[in-house]
């Protein structure tokens, strides 16, 4: 499973996912500052889950 953590989620959370999960962050993808609609369109192509605190 591919998981994307939003920029408002502490990246340390990535270590809590099962080792079978591939976890990335919005910052690591250089997508920070993108508006929600654009970010969701980008994420849906590559990720199975999007974790946010909005």
N, C-alpha and C positions, 0 to 999 in steps of 0.2 A: 504494500500500500504506500502511495506517495502522499505525504502530508506537507502542507504549507502553513507556516506560522506567520500571522500578520505582524506588522511592525510594532504593534502595541502589546505583543505577547513576549515575555522574557524568553530569550533563546535557550536558556538553561532547561526549559521545559522539554526540549528535544531529547534530552537524555532519559526522560521518563517513558518514552515510547518503546515498544517492543523492538528488538534488534532486526526484525523482518521489515520494519517500516523505514522508508527512506524519508527523512525529515529535512526540509529546507526552510529558509526564512525569506520574507519579502526583502529584507535588507541584503541578504546574500545574493538574491536574484537581481538586485539593483532596481527593484520596483517600488521603493519607498517614495511616498508623495503622490502616487497614482490615486485617482478618485476611485470610489468603490466599484462603479460599473466597469470601468476599464480593468481594474485589478481582477475582478471576478471573471471577465472574459479571458484574460491571460491565464489565470489559474485553472479554469475548467478544462483547458486543453491538455495540461500536464499532470494535474493533481487529482487525487480521489477525495481528499478532505481539506478543508480550509478552517483553521482555528483562529478565532478572533475574540476580542473582548468588547467589541462594539455592541 
